[in-house]
Amino acid sequence: MQAYSANNDLTPRYGFVKLNADPVWQGSWQGTHPNLRGVNVILVHPFKCSVQESRRFDTFIDAQAATDLSNYLLQASSYYIIVGVTADEPTFRLSNALPTLREMGADVADVQYRGSFGFVAQRGFPAKTVLRKVFTQADSNENPAHFNAIVTGAIDYRKQMPHIRRVYCVQYKFLHCLRKMSLIRLAVTLTYRNRFDNFWQKYY
């Protein structure tokens, strides 16, 4: 993954996100790809290693973008891997999203105008977040935020697929009910056998 920043001399700069070496997001400043200014967020399916969806938040010019970004991150399922990558200039109107980003493990409050950052995160697990940031326009044009990440691990399906728990509970209750019925049948059988024995002893 590589972010990119704008510059004053119109020198082309390129950014990308790749999954298994295949590009799934590409942007550029004065290049052959569109300029996807702001913070770009990609949700990645952890097992298929494919893009579930992607959104762009123009936190340079849109006053609502940071709030929308914050809400989007808060509502994202913890099932997906969240990839964030910046383009052109992401910081000018980013302030409303900074607390949410920090909670996710991506503290970028110190990134300056036309700096760059990128992260890979999973909501609810800030310690696992991988973050790279370059603070200034000059540094980002020389060496923008970039890194490679390998995501491994397991998903707790009891949390992600609650219907499995419901099925398990139904099965447990059903088996428990059968067990209770078996005990009742046994008690009834013993009761009638005792009555029959008493009757036999009394009259014969």
Secondary structure, 3 states (H helix, E strand, C coil): CECEECCCCCCCEEEEEEECCEEEEEEEECCCCCCCCEEEEEEEECCCCEEEEEEEECCCCCCCHHHHHHHHHHHCCCCCEEEEEEEECCCCCCHHHHHHHHHCCCCCCCCCCCCEEEEEECCCCHHHCEEEEECCHHHHHHCCCECCCCCCCCCCHHHHCHHHHHHHHHHHHHHHHHHHHHHHHHHHHHHHHHHHHHHHHHHC
